[in-house]
């Protein structure tokens, strides 16, 4: 604790954000003033367990486990997550480990679950490195309060970035002062859509970086009178925002990548093949955690650049699991997730699925070389299944998945499912403007 307190003084920090992610993925927390720094690392911050049974509308999920009478958890800041917020004077953030009210380990903590599965790999002499690759869209509002993309420039055009040079200057300055080492920024496929990538790191560190990256982008856009959204499918006629997860397996000394080979014609090692086989076997359930809103399923459609079929391939952007690059650039990329996730839950489930493949020596199918997006849902190819086409369908698979439930624990899985099923019921019973436009004068 002494080291982190000294760090705060050296960095002239007088405000701390002590944060956690709820089961819907929202970044939550409290501001802590300087005079409380000493005690917060010892005692944590009190939050109601009931917070974790709330949906995005801040109402309890149906049959919620945690109500007003179910006590508290303690958010204990993890010094390893320390990050200065360069755009907020004198402020830093720490993500938390959730402890029970008596300071014992609590089974409802997503961060703890990710740490545990990473240790399971480490016990087998395997180190994991991860990088997140999220897409987002930038909008402005017009006089009618409609969201308008800030740019209609084509994908990867320099003009799509140059028109907003002041914003990107702020972006570069902010990230240069953080520990998120941006490696590239590009104008993506859709109007007003952008994407940045950053350096690989350990699963926990990379997840912390992802949480901060999203928050930085949203805050920076707000400061520049834009709106940044990571919503999976903001508009039906525009491309959606996805999240590609890049994973590599390393030896215990982190000197050699061991999921891939030097042979471009057979890119996966035996270990890598088993890991990928685990991802494919559990893909239906992973979709519930990686595509966790009703909106998500309007993005992962055939022919949409978003994978809709359960298959893998090398250098093939239409598949669910891709091995990109050649030589030492090869790694494993999972392509169907979006940014409405709780990243701890999603990555824990992904690594659990990969570990399932390794421990049970699952066999990977043959790689797909065609454009999988052109495969019909009614295809007679029984070797290529389709991803779930709705949140309800994916949840039905998650409910039956014993290994993911065991990895995440009953508290998290049960409450996550309750929240999502409540959200789904609200969506299905809400009358949408499309329905009025289609039906109100036609009968």
N, C-alpha and C positions, 0 to 999 in steps of 0.2 A: 504493500500500500504506500510505503514511503516514496518509492520511485515514481508512482503516478502523481502523487501530490507535488513532488518536486517538478515534475514535467508540467503540471498545470501552472505553477508559479513561473517557470522559465518561459512558457508560451504566453504569459499574461492573460490567462483565462480567468474570467470572473463569473461566467455563467456556464452551467452544464445542462445538456439535454440527456436525461436518463430514459432510454427508450426500450421498447419491445415491439414485436409485430403480433397483432392479434391473428386469430385463425383465418380471417378473411384476407390477411396480408397488409392491413393498414399499419403504418408506422405511428405508434402511440407513445406517450411518455409525459414527463413533466420537466419544467425548468427548475434548476437548483441553484441558489445563490452561493457566493463564495464562502460565506461563513458556515455553510453546511457541508463543505467538501469532505472534512475529516470523517464525519459520521456516516455519510452516504455509502462509502466503500465498506464500512463495517456492518451497517444495519440495513442497507438497501432502501428502496422506496416502496411504500405500501400502495397496492392496487387491489381493487375488488376482483375476486375470481369471476364475478358476474359479468365483468367486461368482456370475458372470452366467450360468453354465450350470446352476445349481441351480434346481429347481422349488420350490414352496411347502412341500414336505416336506423341504427341505434335502438332497436327493439329486440326483445328476447326472441330467440328461435323457439319454435314449437317444442314443447317438452324439454326445455333447457335444463341442463344439470345444475348450472350455477345460477342461483337466484340471489336476492338481497340478503338471505340468511346463511349463505355458504362460505362466509369468511373471505380471507385475503390471501394473495401471494406477495412475496417480496421480490422486487426487481433488483438484483445484485449486479451492479455495473461490472462488465468484464474489461479490465485494463487493456487487454489485447485488441479491443475494438476502438480504442481511442482515435478520434478524428477531429481535427480542427475544422470549423466551418468558416472558411475564409471570407464568405460574403456576409457573415453576421459577426459584428465586432465583439471580440473577447469571448467567443462562444465555442464550445467543443461538444461532441456527442460521444456517448458510450452506449452500446447495446448491452442487453442484460441477460443474465441467467435467472430464470424464475425459480425461486425456492418456496417451499411451503412456509406457513407462518411461523413454524418453529425452527426455521433455517435448514430443515432437512431437504434432501433432493426431492423434487416434485415431478410427477410423471406427466404433467401437462405442459412441460417446457419444450418448445420446438428446438431451441438452440442446443439443449442437452441431447436431444435425439440425434441431431446431425453430428455432434461430437462423438456419440457412441458408435455410429456406423462407420465413421472415419477411423476410429480405433479398431474396429473389427477388421478393416483392411490392413491397418498397420500391423496388427497381430499376425497377419499372413505375410508380412514383409512387403506389402504394397502401399505405396504412397500415392495419394490422389492430388492432381492439380486440375483446377477448374477455371473457366472464364465464362462470363455471361455476355451475350450479344443482344441487347434489347433495341427494338425500334420504337420511335415515338413520332408524334405529329405535332406541328406547331400551327396554331390558328390565331386569327384576330376576329373580333366581333364587329359587324357592320351596324348601320343605323337600325336595322330590324332585329338586332340582337341575335343574328345568325352567325354560326361559326364558319369562317372563310379561311381556307388554307393560305399560309403566308406566301406561298410560292407555287406556281404551276410549272416550274422548270422541270425538264426531264431528269430521269434517274442518272446519278453520278455526274451531272453537269456542274461545272465550276460556277456557273451563273447562279445556280440554286443556293450556293453558299455565299458567294460574293455579294449578293444583293443585301445580305444581312450581316455585313462585316463587323458592325459594332457589336451585335449580339455575340457573334463567334469570337470576337476579341475578348469579351467578358467571359465566355465559356473557357477559352484557353487560359486566361489569367486565373480563373477559379480553380481549374483542375491542375494547373502547374503548382499551385500552392497546397494541394491535397496530396494524399498518397495514392490516388487513382491515376496510374500512368497511362493516359490515353495514347493509343498507338495509331489510330486513324479515325477520321470523321468523314462521312460521305452523305451526299444527297441520295435518299433511297427512292424506291420505285414510285410511291404515291405522291400526289401534290402535298407539299408541306411536310413530307416525311423524311426523317433523318435517322442516322445510326452511327454510333461510335463503338469502338472496341478498346479493350485495355488488357494489360498484362495478366497472364496466368498467375494464380496464387493458390494457397491451400483452400479447401472448401469453406472454412469459416471466414477467413480473411476475404476471399473473393465474394462471399455472400454479404459481408459487411460493406464492401465496396459497391456492390450492386444496390443495396439499400440506400447508401449515400448518393450514388450516382443519380438514381431516380429522383430523390428529393432535391438534389442540387439543380437538376434540369427544370423541374417544376418551379422551384423558387426563382431561378434565374430568369425563366420565361416571364413569370409574374412581375419581376422587377423591371422587365423591358416591355411591359404592356402586351405580352403575348399570353396565350394559354397553351401549355404543353400537356399532352395526354398520352398515356401508354395504353389506353383502352384498346382491347383487341380489334374491334370493328366499329369505329366511330360513325361511318356512313356506309350504306349498302353499296354505293357506286364507286367507292374508293378502296384501295388496298388496306388491309388491316395491319396492326402492329404485333409482330411476333417476338419470340424470345428463343434464340438458339443457345443451347448449352454445350460448351466445348469441354471435353473431359479427356485427360490422359492419365495413364497408369505408369508409375515409375518404380524402380527398385528401391529398397529400403534406404539407400544412400542418396536417392534422388539424382543419380548420375546418368541413368539410362532409362529411356522411355520403353516400356515393355508391353504396351497394348498393340503396337503396330510393328511391321517388319520393313526391311529395306526393299522388298520385292513389290513393285507397283502393281503387278498382276495378281498378287495374293497379299493384300495390304495388312490384314489383321494377323497378329500372332495367335497361338492357340489360346492364350489367356484372353486376348482381345475378342476372339470369336465367342468364347463362353460368356464374357461380359455382355457383348451385343445380343447374344441369344437370350440372356436374361431380360434385357430391355424389351425385346420383341415379345417374349412370352407374357410380360406384365404390362404391355403397352396400353391395353384397355383401361386398366386401373390407374396407370400413371396419368392418363388423360384427365381423370377427375380432379387430380391435384395440380396438373399443369395447365389445364384449360377449365378453370373452375367457376366460370360464369355462364349464364345462358347466352350471352353475347359472343363468347368464345367460339361457338359452333357455327357462327355465321362467317367465320374466317377460315377454318380448316375444311375447305371444300375441294373436291377434285378440280384440277386445272387452275388453281388459284395461287400457285407458288407456295402454298402452305400444304405440307404433307397430309394426305387423307387416308393413306394405306400403310399397313404394317409390313414394312420391308426395309432392306438396307442395300447400300451400294457404294461404290467408290466414285468420287467426283460426280455425283448425281444429286442435284438439288431437289428432285421430286420425291425422294424417299424419306422415311421417318428417321432412320439412322444413316448418316453419311460419314464416309472417311474422306475428308478433304485433303488436298495437297499431295505432294510427292516428296520422296526422301524423308528428311527429318521434320518436315512440316505436317506429316500425317498424324491424325489423332481421331477421336470419336466425337461426333457432333449429333446431338439429339435436337430435332428441328420443329417439334409441334407445339411447344409451350407458348404461353403469352405472359404478359406482365401483371395480370390480375392475381398472381400467386402469393402465397406465403412462401418465400424462397427456401426457408429452412425445411418446411414440410415437403416441398417438391423435390429438393435435392436429396433429402434423406430417402425418399421413396425411390428416386432414380438410382442412387447408389445401392440401396437394398435390392433392387431388381437386378443390377449388375452382379452383386454378390451372390444372389440366387443362381445365376448362370454359372458362376465360377464354382460354387460349392457343390452344385448338382451336375456339373459337367454337361451342361446343355449344349445341343448341337445347333449351330447357326445354319439357316437355309442358304441356298445359293444367292449371290448378290443379284440385284435387279439392274439391268442396263438400259431398259426402255424408260420413257417418260411415264412414271407411275400415275401422274395426274390425269393421263388420258385413259386409265383403266376405269371401266364402268363399275358402279357399285354392284351391278348384277353380273359381273364377270364370272365365267365358269372356271377361272383359275382359282382352285381351292387352296393354293399355296400362299396366296396373298389376301389376307383379311383386311377389312376396312376398319378404321378407327371409329369409335362411337360417334354418332351423329347428333347427340344431344347430351346435355348435362345429366338428365335422368338416366340415360343409358350408361354413361360412364360411372355414375355413382353405383348403379346396380352391380357393376364389376368390382368396384372398390369394396363394397360390402362383403364380397365373397373372398377377397384376397387375404389369406391368412398371414403371409410373410410381411406384407406392408402394414397390416394391422398390428402385428407383433412388434414391428420396428418402431412405429409411431405411438403405440399404446392405446388402450381403450379410451382414455380421456380425450385425447386429441382427435382420433378418428371419429368417435361417436359424436362429439360436439361439432366437428367440421361437417359431418353429414347432415346433422340437424339444421345447421345454419344454411347449408346449400339447398336442402329440400324445402325449407321455409321460403328461401329466396325464389326457388323454382315455382312454388305454389302461388306466391305473390305475382310473379310474372304471368302465369297462366290464367289468373283470374282478373288481371288488369285489362281494361279496354283501351287499346292503343289507337293512335290517330289513324293508322293504316286501316283499321277495321271500320272507322267512321267514313273514311274516304271511299272505301270499297262498297259498304253495305247500306249506309244510312238512307239513301234515296233509291235503292235498287229493288226494293221489295214492296 
